[in-house]
């Protein structure tokens, strides 16, 4: 599937989260939501990304934003990753591509010079009205969470 365009309504989904809840995008209506899709728990780049979002989570929350990381990994793997690396953001499991598909983040990519098909590291900022405000195809992980936080700070007050 193609990535949804900026300004469009964000695709809704309901998926299990590592905290034992179900993460439903529509349950966060009226608040900005950051969805960051990442390939795999406990790999170097994904760990950095998750730790940076976790470190900035209090600032996101101070602005009313919800932050969730989504990958194909199982809930058990998410829990181990969360506990080993002190990940504070909500980790959502999507092995059946219920969100990965509609957000268009599965496809051909190049990783360390290898051509493969997999999850394409992408972040979406969804406004309080449920529409996509911005998206980033993430190629430079370090500092990415701070850039997303700046975009959240620039949103009009709800």
N, C-alpha and C positions, 0 to 999 in steps of 0.2 A: 504494500500500500504506500501511497505517497504521503509525505509529511503534511499535516494540516497547515494551512496558510495563516500568517499573522492576521488578526482581526476576526478569524473564524471562531465559532464555539468550539471549545476543547472537547474532545471525545471523552465521555464519561466511562467509568469502569469501576468495578468492585473487586478487590484482590486481597488475599491474606497478607497481614503485616507481621513482622517479627515480634511485636509486642502482644500478639494474641488477638488483635482486633481485625476488622475488615476495613481496609482503606477504600473509601468510596469518594471519588473526586467531587461529586455533587453535594456531598455532606459538608463541604467547605465553602459553599456559595456565600458570597459577601466578604470573602477574604482572598488576598492573593495567594497563589499556590506555586511553588517551585517544584517541578518534577525533573529530576536528573536521572537519566537512563545511563547505566554503566555496565560494562561487560561481565565482570566476575569478581566476587568477593576475594579478599586477601591477595590480590595481585598488586604489584607495586603502584601502578597508576591509579587503580581503583581505590586503594587504601589511602593514597594522598588525597584524592578527590573527596572521599567520604570524611576524612579527618578535617579537611578544610571547611566543608559545609557544617560539620559538627561544631567546630570551634566558633563559627559565626552564627550558630543557631540562636543564641540569645538576642543578637541584633536583628535577625529575621523576625523572631517572635515579637520583639519590641515594636515592630512595624506591622504586626498582625498577620505575618506570612506563615504559611504552613510549608514545610520542606520535607520531601520524600524522595528517597533513592529507589530505583526500580531496576531489577535484573532478573534473569532467568533462574537464579539460584534458589534453592529450596529454603523453606523457613528454618530448618535445622542449620543449614549452612549460614544463613543470615544471622541467626542467634549466636553461633560460635564466632563469627566475624565481629559482630557488635560487641560481644563480651571481651574478646581478645584485643581489640583495637579501640575500645571505648567510643564506639560510634553512637552519637546522640540523636541523629535524625531517624525518622521512620524508615525502615527498610521493608520494601514490598516485593513479594515473590510473584513472578509472571512466567512460569514455565510454558504456558499454553498461548502466550503472546496476545492476551486479551487487551493489553494496553500497548505493548511493543508493536503489534501490527497496525492498529489505527493511528499511532503516532509516527509511523513510517520510519522507525529506527532500526529495522532489520534489513540487511542487504550486503552487497559486496563492499569490501574495505581492504585496506592494506595495513597490516600490523607487522612491524619489524621487518619490512620488505616482503612479507608473505601475503599473497592475494587469497582472501577467504571470504566466506559469507558469515556474518554474525551481527551482534548488536553494535550499532554505531553510536558512540558516546555523544549524547545530545541532551541539552537542557532546555526546558520550556518554562517560561514565566506566564502564568495564567492570571489575568486580572480578576478583581472581585466580582466582575460581571460574568465570569466564566469564559471569557474570550482570550485567545492567545495574544499576548502583548509582544513577546519576543521569543526567539529560539536561537540557540547556539550549537553549532557543530563543533564539539570541543576537540581541538588539536593540541592546545597547550593547557595542561591540567593545573599546574601551579598558578595560583592567582585567579583561577576561573570563578570560584565561589565568591570572591570579593567583587568581581565584575557583576555577577548576578545580584549581589546585595546592593550595589550602586543602582542597578536598574529598579530594584524594589523601592529604594529610597526615592527614586524619581517618579513613582506612581502617584497620581492624585489621591488625596485622602478619601477614604470610603464614606 
